Amino acid sequence: FEFRVVDMLVTNFHLPESSLLMLVCAFAGRQRVLDAYGHAVDERYRLFSYGDAMLLEKSGRGT
């Protein structure tokens, strides 16, 4: 079996302190995700399950 790893993720803006938010931060980097949330709030995006989505690129850490 050949394992594959994703380098991009489409997801919504998750609830604060949720395990899903932690997963997204682990994938893309905490500060990048918090910056994206700040932008979303400033621009009045709709958050959580029925809101807007974001496309995240994998953080370069550990490569």
PQR file of N, CA, C, O and H, with PARSE charges and radii, in Angstrom:
ATOM      1  N   PHE A   1       0.840  -1.176   0.000 -0.4000 1.5000
ATOM      2  CA  PHE A   1       0.000   0.000   0.000 -0.0000 2.0000
ATOM      3  C   PHE A   1       0.883   1.237   0.000  0.5500 1.7000
ATOM      4  O   PHE A   1       1.861   1.310   0.744 -0.5500 1.4000
ATOM      5  N   GLU A   2       0.540   2.200  -0.828 -0.4000 1.5000
ATOM      6  CA  GLU A   2       1.292   3.448  -0.877 -0.0000 2.0000
ATOM      7  C   GLU A   2       0.515   4.541  -0.140  0.5500 1.7000
ATOM      8  O   GLU A   2      -0.563   4.950  -0.572 -0.5500 1.4000
ATOM      9  H   GLU A   2      -0.255   2.141  -1.432  0.4000 1.0000
ATOM     10  N   PHE A   3       1.077   5.004   0.973 -0.4000 1.5000
ATOM     11  CA  PHE A   3       0.433   6.070   1.734 -0.0000 2.0000
ATOM     12  C   PHE A   3       0.558   7.390   0.994  0.5500 1.7000
ATOM     13  O   PHE A   3       1.553   7.643   0.314 -0.5500 1.4000
ATOM     14  H   PHE A   3       1.952   4.671   1.324  0.4000 1.0000
ATOM     15  N   ARG A   4      -0.446   8.215   1.131 -0.4000 1.5000
ATOM     16  CA  ARG A   4      -0.434   9.557   0.554 -0.0000 2.0000
ATOM     17  C   ARG A   4      -0.829  10.550   1.639  0.5500 1.7000
ATOM     18  O   ARG A   4      -1.553  10.216   2.576 -0.5500 1.4000
ATOM     19  H   ARG A   4      -1.254   8.009   1.683  0.4000 1.0000
ATOM     20  N   VAL A   5      -0.347  11.756   1.493 -0.4000 1.5000
ATOM     21  CA  VAL A   5      -0.613  12.799   2.476 -0.0000 2.0000
ATOM     22  C   VAL A   5      -1.145  14.027   1.746  0.5500 1.7000
ATOM     23  O   VAL A   5      -0.619  14.407   0.700 -0.5500 1.4000
ATOM     24  H   VAL A   5       0.241  12.028   0.732  0.4000 1.0000
ATOM     25  N   VAL A   6      -2.165  14.636   2.284 -0.4000 1.5000
ATOM     26  CA  VAL A   6      -2.728  15.836   1.662 -0.0000 2.0000
ATOM     27  C   VAL A   6      -1.879  17.055   2.009  0.5500 1.7000
ATOM     28  O   VAL A   6      -1.226  17.092   3.052 -0.5500 1.4000
ATOM     29  H   VAL A   6      -2.592  14.328   3.134  0.4000 1.0000
ATOM     30  N   ASP A   7      -1.893  18.046   1.130 -0.4000 1.5000
ATOM     31  CA  ASP A   7      -1.189  19.290   1.422 -0.0000 2.0000
ATOM     32  C   ASP A   7      -2.123  20.501   1.376  0.5500 1.7000
ATOM     33  O   ASP A   7      -1.685  21.638   1.546 -0.5500 1.4000
ATOM     34  H   ASP A   7      -2.423  18.017   0.282  0.4000 1.0000
ATOM     35  N   MET A   8      -3.418  20.246   1.144 -0.4000 1.5000
ATOM     36  CA  MET A   8      -4.432  21.301   1.193 -0.0000 2.0000
ATOM     37  C   MET A   8      -5.694  20.735   1.835  0.5500 1.7000
ATOM     38  O   MET A   8      -5.955  19.533   1.779 -0.5500 1.4000
ATOM     39  H   MET A   8      -3.775  19.322   1.006  0.4000 1.0000
ATOM     40  N   LEU A   9      -6.474  21.632   2.449 -0.4000 1.5000
ATOM     41  CA  LEU A   9      -7.673  21.218   3.170 -0.0000 2.0000
ATOM     42  C   LEU A   9      -8.756  22.281   2.998  0.5500 1.7000
ATOM     43  O   LEU A   9      -8.506  23.466   3.217 -0.5500 1.4000
ATOM     44  H   LEU A   9      -6.262  22.608   2.495  0.4000 1.0000
ATOM     45  N   VAL A  10      -9.949  21.861   2.609 -0.4000 1.5000
ATOM     46  CA  VAL A  10     -11.108  22.758   2.571 -0.0000 2.0000
ATOM     47  C   VAL A  10     -11.936  22.458   3.814  0.5500 1.7000
ATOM     48  O   VAL A  10     -12.315  21.312   4.056 -0.5500 1.4000
ATOM     49  H   VAL A  10     -10.152  20.898   2.432  0.4000 1.0000
ATOM     50  N   THR A  11     -12.212  23.484   4.590 -0.4000 1.5000
ATOM     51  CA  THR A  11     -12.961  23.310   5.830 -0.0000 2.0000
ATOM     52  C   THR A  11     -13.719  24.593   6.150  0.5500 1.7000
ATOM     53  O   THR A  11     -13.493  25.629   5.524 -0.5500 1.4000
ATOM     54  H   THR A  11     -11.904  24.415   4.393  0.4000 1.0000
ATOM     55  N   ASN A  12     -14.602  24.521   7.108 -0.4000 1.5000
ATOM     56  CA  ASN A  12     -15.311  25.728   7.525 -0.0000 2.0000
ATOM     57  C   ASN A  12     -14.580  26.359   8.707  0.5500 1.7000
ATOM     58  O   ASN A  12     -13.546  25.852   9.143 -0.5500 1.4000
ATOM     59  H   ASN A  12     -14.785  23.680   7.617  0.4000 1.0000
ATOM     60  N   PHE A  13     -15.104  27.441   9.214 -0.4000 1.5000
ATOM     61  CA  PHE A  13     -14.546  28.106  10.387 -0.0000 2.0000
ATOM     62  C   PHE A  13     -15.176  27.469  11.622  0.5500 1.7000
ATOM     63  O   PHE A  13     -16.372  27.628  11.866 -0.5500 1.4000
ATOM     64  H   PHE A  13     -15.944  27.852   8.860  0.4000 1.0000
ATOM     65  N   HIS A  14     -14.370  26.747  12.400 -0.4000 1.5000
ATOM     66  CA  HIS A  14     -14.866  25.944  13.513 -0.0000 2.0000
ATOM     67  C   HIS A  14     -15.047  26.767  14.789  0.5500 1.7000
ATOM     68  O   HIS A  14     -14.535  27.880  14.912 -0.5500 1.4000
ATOM     69  H   HIS A  14     -13.398  26.618  12.202  0.4000 1.0000
ATOM     70  N   LEU A  15     -15.784  26.192  15.725 -0.4000 1.5000
ATOM     71  CA  LEU A  15     -16.020  26.834  17.018 -0.0000 2.0000
ATOM     72  C   LEU A  15     -14.719  26.983  17.802  0.5500 1.7000
ATOM     73  O   LEU A  15     -13.851  26.114  17.725 -0.5500 1.4000
ATOM     74  H   LEU A  15     -16.199  25.288  15.625  0.4000 1.0000
ATOM     75  N   PRO A  16     -14.574  28.079  18.558 -0.5600 1.5000
ATOM     76  CA  PRO A  16     -13.390  28.252  19.402  0.2800 2.0000
ATOM     77  C   PRO A  16     -13.253  27.095  20.391  0.5500 1.7000
ATOM     78  O   PRO A  16     -14.248  26.557  20.877 -0.5500 1.4000
ATOM     79  N   GLU A  17     -12.026  26.727  20.676 -0.4000 1.5000
ATOM     80  CA  GLU A  17     -11.689  25.686  21.646 -0.0000 2.0000
ATOM     81  C   GLU A  17     -12.201  24.302  21.260  0.5500 1.7000
ATOM     82  O   GLU A  17     -12.279  23.419  22.115 -0.5500 1.4000
ATOM     83  H   GLU A  17     -11.218  27.163  20.281  0.4000 1.0000
ATOM     84  N   SER A  18     -12.551  24.095  19.995 -0.4000 1.5000
ATOM     85  CA  SER A  18     -13.020  22.773  19.563 -0.0000 2.0000
ATOM     86  C   SER A  18     -11.841  21.927  19.088  0.5500 1.7000
ATOM     87  O   SER A  18     -10.796  22.456  18.710 -0.5500 1.4000
ATOM     88  H   SER A  18     -12.487  24.812  19.301  0.4000 1.0000
ATOM     89  N   SER A  19     -12.022  20.625  19.113 -0.4000 1.5000
ATOM     90  CA  SER A  19     -10.970  19.733  18.619 -0.0000 2.0000
ATOM     91  C   SER A  19     -10.763  19.921  17.116  0.5500 1.7000
ATOM     92  O   SER A  19      -9.656  19.716  16.619 -0.5500 1.4000
ATOM     93  H   SER A  19     -12.871  20.196  19.421  0.4000 1.0000
ATOM     94  N   LEU A  20     -11.806  20.305  16.392 -0.4000 1.5000
ATOM     95  CA  LEU A  20     -11.657  20.557  14.956 -0.0000 2.0000
ATOM     96  C   LEU A  20     -10.766  21.769  14.701  0.5500 1.7000
ATOM     97  O   LEU A  20      -9.971  21.767  13.761 -0.5500 1.4000
ATOM     98  H   LEU A  20     -12.705  20.471  16.796  0.4000 1.0000
ATOM     99  N   LEU A  21     -10.891  22.796  15.524 -0.4000 1.5000
ATOM    100  CA  LEU A  21     -10.018  23.964  15.386 -0.0000 2.0000
ATOM    101  C   LEU A  21      -8.573  23.574  15.680  0.5500 1.7000
ATOM    102  O   LEU A  21      -7.657  24.047  15.007 -0.5500 1.4000
ATOM    103  H   LEU A  21     -11.536  22.798  16.288  0.4000 1.0000
ATOM    104  N   MET A  22      -8.362  22.727  16.665 -0.4000 1.5000
ATOM    105  CA  MET A  22      -7.007  22.250  16.975 -0.0000 2.0000
ATOM    106  C   MET A  22      -6.425  21.463  15.807  0.5500 1.7000
ATOM    107  O   MET A  22      -5.242  21.593  15.493 -0.5500 1.4000
ATOM    108  H   MET A  22      -9.106  22.343  17.212  0.4000 1.0000
ATOM    109  N   LEU A  23      -7.248  20.655  15.172 -0.4000 1.5000
ATOM    110  CA  LEU A  23      -6.815  19.886  14.006 -0.0000 2.0000
ATOM    111  C   LEU A  23      -6.367  20.816  12.882  0.5500 1.7000
ATOM    112  O   LEU A  23      -5.319  20.601  12.273 -0.5500 1.4000
ATOM    113  H   LEU A  23      -8.209  20.550  15.427  0.4000 1.0000
ATOM    114  N   VAL A  24      -7.160  21.848  12.609 -0.4000 1.5000
ATOM    115  CA  VAL A  24      -6.833  22.807  11.554 -0.0000 2.0000
ATOM    116  C   VAL A  24      -5.541  23.549  11.895  0.5500 1.7000
ATOM    117  O   VAL A  24      -4.705  23.765  11.017 -0.5500 1.4000
ATOM    118  H   VAL A  24      -8.011  22.024  13.104  0.4000 1.0000
ATOM    119  N   CYS A  25      -5.369  23.941  13.157 -0.4000 1.5000
ATOM    120  CA  CYS A  25      -4.142  24.623  13.579 -0.0000 2.0000
ATOM    121  C   CYS A  25      -2.923  23.718  13.437  0.5500 1.7000
ATOM    122  O   CYS A  25      -1.852  24.176  13.038 -0.5500 1.4000
ATOM    123  H   CYS A  25      -6.048  23.766  13.870  0.4000 1.0000
ATOM    124  N   ALA A  26      -3.078  22.452  13.756 -0.4000 1.5000
ATOM    125  CA  ALA A  26      -1.974  21.505  13.599 -0.0000 2.0000
ATOM    126  C   ALA A  26      -1.600  21.346  12.132  0.5500 1.7000
ATOM    127  O   ALA A  26      -0.429  21.146  11.806 -0.5500 1.4000
ATOM    128  H   ALA A  26      -3.947  22.079  14.080  0.4000 1.0000
ATOM    129  N   PHE A  27      -2.572  21.433  11.261 -0.4000 1.5000
ATOM    130  CA  PHE A  27      -2.341  21.265   9.826 -0.0000 2.0000
ATOM    131  C   PHE A  27      -1.696  22.503   9.210  0.5500 1.7000
ATOM    132  O   PHE A  27      -0.702  22.394   8.491 -0.5500 1.4000
ATOM    133  H   PHE A  27      -3.522  21.595  11.526  0.4000 1.0000
ATOM    134  N   ALA A  28      -2.254  23.677   9.487 -0.4000 1.5000
ATOM    135  CA  ALA A  28      -1.845  24.893   8.774 -0.0000 2.0000
ATOM    136  C   ALA A  28      -0.998  25.851   9.608  0.5500 1.7000
ATOM    137  O   ALA A  28      -0.441  26.808   9.070 -0.5500 1.4000
ATOM    138  H   ALA A  28      -3.061  23.766  10.070  0.4000 1.0000
ATOM    139  N   GLY A  29      -0.895  25.609  10.897 -0.4000 1.5000
ATOM    140  CA  GLY A  29      -0.153  26.520  11.768 -0.0000 2.0000
ATOM    141  C   GLY A  29      -1.106  27.420  12.543  0.5500 1.7000
ATOM    142  O   GLY A  29      -2.011  28.031  11.976 -0.5500 1.4000
ATOM    143  H   GLY A  29      -1.347  24.831  11.334  0.4000 1.0000
ATOM    144  N   ARG A  30      -0.883  27.485  13.838 -0.4000 1.5000
ATOM    145  CA  ARG A  30      -1.806  28.210  14.723 -0.0000 2.0000
ATOM    146  C   ARG A  30      -1.967  29.675  14.327  0.5500 1.7000
ATOM    147  O   ARG A  30      -3.091  30.162  14.200 -0.5500 1.4000
ATOM    148  H   ARG A  30      -0.148  26.988  14.298  0.4000 1.0000
ATOM    149  N   GLN A  31      -0.854  30.377  14.132 -0.4000 1.5000
ATOM    150  CA  GLN A  31      -0.949  31.808  13.847 -0.0000 2.0000
ATOM    151  C   GLN A  31      -1.623  32.076  12.509  0.5500 1.7000
ATOM    152  O   GLN A  31      -2.403  33.021  12.390 -0.5500 1.4000
ATOM    153  H   GLN A  31       0.058  29.980  14.235  0.4000 1.0000
ATOM    154  N   ARG A  32      -1.336  31.262  11.508 -0.4000 1.5000
ATOM    155  CA  ARG A  32      -1.986  31.437  10.202 -0.0000 2.0000
ATOM    156  C   ARG A  32      -3.494  31.269  10.317  0.5500 1.7000
ATOM    157  O   ARG A  32      -4.255  32.025   9.714 -0.5500 1.4000
ATOM    158  H   ARG A  32      -0.702  30.494  11.605  0.4000 1.0000
ATOM    159  N   VAL A  33      -3.923  30.284  11.088 -0.4000 1.5000
ATOM    160  CA  VAL A  33      -5.360  30.050  11.260 -0.0000 2.0000
ATOM    161  C   VAL A  33      -5.996  31.201  12.040  0.5500 1.7000
ATOM    162  O   VAL A  33      -7.071  31.675  11.672 -0.5500 1.4000
ATOM    163  H   VAL A  33      -3.305  29.670  11.578  0.4000 1.0000
ATOM    164  N   LEU A  34      -5.346  31.651  13.109 -0.4000 1.5000
ATOM    165  CA  LEU A  34      -5.887  32.774  13.875 -0.0000 2.0000
ATOM    166  C   LEU A  34      -5.956  34.041  13.029  0.5500 1.7000
ATOM    167  O   LEU A  34      -6.901  34.820  13.158 -0.5500 1.4000
ATOM    168  H   LEU A  34      -4.473  31.266  13.407  0.4000 1.0000
ATOM    169  N   ASP A  35      -4.970  34.255  12.169 -0.4000 1.5000
ATOM    170  CA  ASP A  35      -5.009  35.401  11.251 -0.0000 2.0000
ATOM    171  C   ASP A  35      -6.189  35.280  10.292  0.5500 1.7000
ATOM    172  O   ASP A  35      -6.865  36.269  10.007 -0.5500 1.4000
ATOM    173  H   ASP A  35      -4.202  33.623  12.065  0.4000 1.0000
ATOM    174  N   ALA A  36      -6.434  34.079   9.799 -0.4000 1.5000
ATOM    175  CA  ALA A  36      -7.572  33.853   8.894 -0.0000 2.0000
ATOM    176  C   ALA A  36      -8.891  34.123   9.614  0.5500 1.7000
ATOM    177  O   ALA A  36      -9.805  34.711   9.037 -0.5500 1.4000
ATOM    178  H   ALA A  36      -5.884  33.276  10.030  0.4000 1.0000
ATOM    179  N   TYR A  37      -8.992  33.696  10.870 -0.4000 1.5000
ATOM    180  CA  TYR A  37     -10.203  33.961  11.650 -0.0000 2.0000
ATOM    181  C   TYR A  37     -10.383  35.458  11.881  0.5500 1.7000
ATOM    182  O   TYR A  37     -11.500  35.970  11.806 -0.5500 1.4000
ATOM    183  H   TYR A  37      -8.249  33.219  11.340  0.4000 1.0000
ATOM    184  N   GLY A  38      -9.288  36.157  12.161 -0.4000 1.5000
ATOM    185  CA  GLY A  38      -9.364  37.605  12.336 -0.0000 2.0000
ATOM    186  C   GLY A  38      -9.880  38.294  11.083  0.5500 1.7000
ATOM    187  O   GLY A  38     -10.728  39.184  11.159 -0.5500 1.4000
ATOM    188  H   GLY A  38      -8.381  35.741  12.222  0.4000 1.0000
ATOM    189  N   HIS A  39      -9.369  37.883   9.933 -0.4000 1.5000
ATOM    190  CA  HIS A  39      -9.833  38.429   8.657 -0.0000 2.0000
ATOM    191  C   HIS A  39     -11.314  38.116   8.450  0.5500 1.7000
ATOM    192  O   HIS A  39     -12.086  38.975   8.023 -0.5500 1.4000
ATOM    193  H   HIS A  39      -8.681  37.161   9.871  0.4000 1.0000
ATOM    194  N   ALA A  40     -11.698  36.893   8.754 -0.4000 1.5000
ATOM    195  CA  ALA A  40     -13.098  36.479   8.574 -0.0000 2.0000
ATOM    196  C   ALA A  40     -14.037  37.319   9.436  0.5500 1.7000
ATOM    197  O   ALA A  40     -15.110  37.720   8.982 -0.5500 1.4000
ATOM    198  H   ALA A  40     -11.071  36.195   9.101  0.4000 1.0000
ATOM    199  N   VAL A  41     -13.639  37.581  10.661 -0.4000 1.5000
ATOM    200  CA  VAL A  41     -14.470  38.396  11.556 -0.0000 2.0000
ATOM    201  C   VAL A  41     -14.539  39.834  11.033  0.5500 1.7000
ATOM    202  O   VAL A  41     -15.614  40.431  10.988 -0.5500 1.4000
ATOM    203  H   VAL A  41     -12.768  37.256  11.029  0.4000 1.0000
ATOM    204  N   ASP A  42     -13.385  40.387  10.638 -0.4000 1.5000
ATOM    205  CA  ASP A  42     -13.354  41.762  10.118 -0.0000 2.0000
ATOM    206  C   ASP A  42     -14.235  41.922   8.883  0.5500 1.7000
ATOM    207  O   ASP A  42     -14.883  42.954   8.706 -0.5500 1.4000
ATOM    208  H   ASP A  42     -12.511  39.902  10.675  0.4000 1.0000
ATOM    209  N   GLU A  43     -14.256  40.903   8.034 -0.4000 1.5000
ATOM    210  CA  GLU A  43     -15.016  40.964   6.783 -0.0000 2.0000
ATOM    211  C   GLU A  43     -16.439  40.415   6.919  0.5500 1.7000
ATOM    212  O   GLU A  43     -17.175  40.308   5.938 -0.5500 1.4000
ATOM    213  H   GLU A  43     -13.730  40.065   8.178  0.4000 1.0000
ATOM    214  N   ARG A  44     -16.802  40.074   8.138 -0.4000 1.5000
ATOM    215  CA  ARG A  44     -18.156  39.593   8.457 -0.0000 2.0000
ATOM    216  C   ARG A  44     -18.517  38.293   7.725  0.5500 1.7000
ATOM    217  O   ARG A  44     -19.642  38.124   7.255 -0.5500 1.4000
ATOM    218  H   ARG A  44     -16.203  40.160   8.935  0.4000 1.0000
ATOM    219  N   TYR A  45     -17.539  37.380   7.638 -0.4000 1.5000
ATOM    220  CA  TYR A  45     -17.833  36.057   7.083 -0.0000 2.0000
ATOM    221  C   TYR A  45     -18.789  35.345   8.031  0.5500 1.7000
ATOM    222  O   TYR A  45     -18.884  35.687   9.210 -0.5500 1.4000
ATOM    223  H   TYR A  45     -16.625  37.518   8.020  0.4000 1.0000
ATOM    224  N   ARG A  46     -19.485  34.368   7.508 -0.4000 1.5000
ATOM    225  CA  ARG A  46     -20.341  33.532   8.355 -0.0000 2.0000
ATOM    226  C   ARG A  46     -19.494  32.380   8.877  0.5500 1.7000
ATOM    227  O   ARG A  46     -18.813  31.695   8.113 -0.5500 1.4000
ATOM    228  H   ARG A  46     -19.408  34.090   6.550  0.4000 1.0000
ATOM    229  N   LEU A  47     -19.546  32.180  10.168 -0.4000 1.5000
ATOM    230  CA  LEU A  47     -18.692  31.181  10.794 -0.0000 2.0000
ATOM    231  C   LEU A  47     -19.480  29.934  11.176  0.5500 1.7000
ATOM    232  O   LEU A  47     -20.710  29.926  11.161 -0.5500 1.4000
ATOM    233  H   LEU A  47     -20.099  32.736  10.788  0.4000 1.0000
ATOM    234  N   PHE A  48     -18.748  28.893  11.515 -0.4000 1.5000
ATOM    235  CA  PHE A  48     -19.249  27.621  12.023 -0.0000 2.0000
ATOM    236  C   PHE A  48     -19.895  26.773  10.924  0.5500 1.7000
ATOM    237  O   PHE A  48     -19.610  26.982   9.744 -0.5500 1.4000
ATOM    238  H   PHE A  48     -17.748  28.900  11.528  0.4000 1.0000
ATOM    239  N   SER A  49     -20.725  25.859  11.274 -0.4000 1.5000
ATOM    240  CA  SER A  49     -21.146  24.782  10.364 -0.0000 2.0000
ATOM    241  C   SER A  49     -21.861  25.238   9.103  0.5500 1.7000
ATOM    242  O   SER A  49     -21.703  24.609   8.057 -0.5500 1.4000
ATOM    243  H   SER A  49     -20.957  25.690  12.232  0.4000 1.0000
ATOM    244  N   TYR A  50     -22.633  26.297   9.164 -0.4000 1.5000
ATOM    245  CA  TYR A  50     -23.379  26.731   7.983 -0.0000 2.0000
ATOM    246  C   TYR A  50     -22.809  28.017   7.400  0.5500 1.7000
ATOM    247  O   TYR A  50     -23.518  28.773   6.735 -0.5500 1.4000
ATOM    248  H   TYR A  50     -22.761  26.808  10.014  0.4000 1.0000
ATOM    249  N   GLY A  51     -21.546  28.257   7.646 -0.4000 1.5000
ATOM    250  CA  GLY A  51     -20.921  29.494   7.194 -0.0000 2.0000
ATOM    251  C   GLY A  51     -20.014  29.304   5.994  0.5500 1.7000
ATOM    252  O   GLY A  51     -20.137  28.343   5.234 -0.5500 1.4000
ATOM    253  H   GLY A  51     -20.970  27.643   8.186  0.4000 1.0000
ATOM    254  N   ASP A  52     -19.102  30.248   5.849 -0.4000 1.5000
ATOM    255  CA  ASP A  52     -18.154  30.235   4.746 -0.0000 2.0000
ATOM    256  C   ASP A  52     -17.079  29.180   4.972  0.5500 1.7000
ATOM    257  O   ASP A  52     -16.867  28.711   6.090 -0.5500 1.4000
ATOM    258  H   ASP A  52     -19.002  31.029   6.467  0.4000 1.0000
ATOM    259  N   ALA A  53     -16.417  28.823   3.901 -0.4000 1.5000
ATOM    260  CA  ALA A  53     -15.337  27.835   3.960 -0.0000 2.0000
ATOM    261  C   ALA A  53     -14.000  28.525   3.719  0.5500 1.7000
ATOM    262  O   ALA A  53     -13.950  29.670   3.271 -0.5500 1.4000
ATOM    263  H   ALA A  53     -16.588  29.204   2.992  0.4000 1.0000
ATOM    264  N   MET A  54     -12.932  27.821   4.019 -0.4000 1.5000
ATOM    265  CA  MET A  54     -11.588  28.318   3.730 -0.0000 2.0000
ATOM    266  C   MET A  54     -10.752  27.186   3.151  0.5500 1.7000
ATOM    267  O   MET A  54     -10.985  26.011   3.435 -0.5500 1.4000
ATOM    268  H   MET A  54     -12.972  26.891   4.383  0.4000 1.0000
ATOM    269  N   LEU A  55      -9.789  27.555   2.346 -0.4000 1.5000
ATOM    270  CA  LEU A  55      -8.843  26.607   1.759 -0.0000 2.0000
ATOM    271  C   LEU A  55      -7.511  26.836   2.444  0.5500 1.7000
ATOM    272  O   LEU A  55      -6.958  27.935   2.383 -0.5500 1.4000
ATOM    273  H   LEU A  55      -9.599  28.509   2.115  0.4000 1.0000
ATOM    274  N   LEU A  56      -6.993  25.810   3.093 -0.4000 1.5000
ATOM    275  CA  LEU A  56      -5.738  25.916   3.833 -0.0000 2.0000
ATOM    276  C   LEU A  56      -4.649  25.094   3.167  0.5500 1.7000
ATOM    277  O   LEU A  56      -4.882  23.976   2.707 -0.5500 1.4000
ATOM    278  H   LEU A  56      -7.442  24.917   3.142  0.4000 1.0000
ATOM    279  N   GLU A  57      -3.454  25.672   3.126 -0.4000 1.5000
ATOM    280  CA  GLU A  57      -2.277  24.945   2.671 -0.0000 2.0000
ATOM    281  C   GLU A  57      -1.531  24.443   3.891  0.5500 1.7000
ATOM    282  O   GLU A  57      -1.493  25.112   4.924 -0.5500 1.4000
ATOM    283  H   GLU A  57      -3.265  26.580   3.500  0.4000 1.0000
ATOM    284  N   LYS A  58      -0.940  23.268   3.771 -0.4000 1.5000
ATOM    285  CA  LYS A  58      -0.208  22.686   4.891 -0.0000 2.0000
ATOM    286  C   LYS A  58       0.949  23.589   5.293  0.5500 1.7000
ATOM    287  O   LYS A  58       1.636  24.153   4.441 -0.5500 1.4000
ATOM    288  H   LYS A  58      -0.971  22.725   2.932  0.4000 1.0000
ATOM    289  N   SER A  59       1.154  23.717   6.580 -0.4000 1.5000
ATOM    290  CA  SER A  59       2.274  24.478   7.114 -0.0000 2.0000
ATOM    291  C   SER A  59       3.581  23.834   6.682  0.5500 1.7000
ATOM    292  O   SER A  59       3.657  22.614   6.539 -0.5500 1.4000
ATOM    293  H   SER A  59       0.596  23.258   7.272  0.4000 1.0000
ATOM    294  N   GLY A  60       4.600  24.640   6.476 -0.4000 1.5000
ATOM    295  CA  GLY A  60       5.902  24.129   6.070 -0.0000 2.0000
ATOM    296  C   GLY A  60       6.734  23.582   7.208  0.5500 1.7000
ATOM    297  O   GLY A  60       7.857  23.131   6.983 -0.5500 1.4000
ATOM    298  H   GLY A  60       4.538  25.631   6.592  0.4000 1.0000
ATOM    299  N   ARG A  61       6.218  23.609   8.424 -0.4000 1.5000
ATOM    300  CA  ARG A  61       6.971  23.120   9.579 -0.0000 2.0000
ATOM    301  C   ARG A  61       7.276  21.636   9.440  0.5500 1.7000
ATOM    302  O   ARG A  61       6.450  20.860   8.960 -0.5500 1.4000
ATOM    303  H   ARG A  61       5.305  23.975   8.607  0.4000 1.0000
ATOM    304  N   GLY A  62       8.451  21.263   9.858 -0.4000 1.5000
ATOM    305  CA  GLY A  62       8.803  19.850   9.899 -0.0000 2.0000
ATOM    306  C   GLY A  62       9.209  19.257   8.566  0.5500 1.7000
ATOM    307  O   GLY A  62       9.367  18.041   8.455 -0.5500 1.4000
ATOM    308  H   GLY A  62       9.122  21.894  10.248  0.4000 1.0000
ATOM    309  N   THR A  63       9.382  20.087   7.554 -0.4000 1.5000
ATOM    310  CA  THR A  63       9.798  19.550   6.253 -0.0000 2.0000
ATOM    311  C   THR A  63      11.238  19.857   5.985  0.5500 1.7000
ATOM    312  O   THR A  63      11.765  19.484   4.937 -0.5500 1.4000
ATOM    313  H   THR A  63       9.254  21.075   7.644  0.4000 1.0000
TER
END
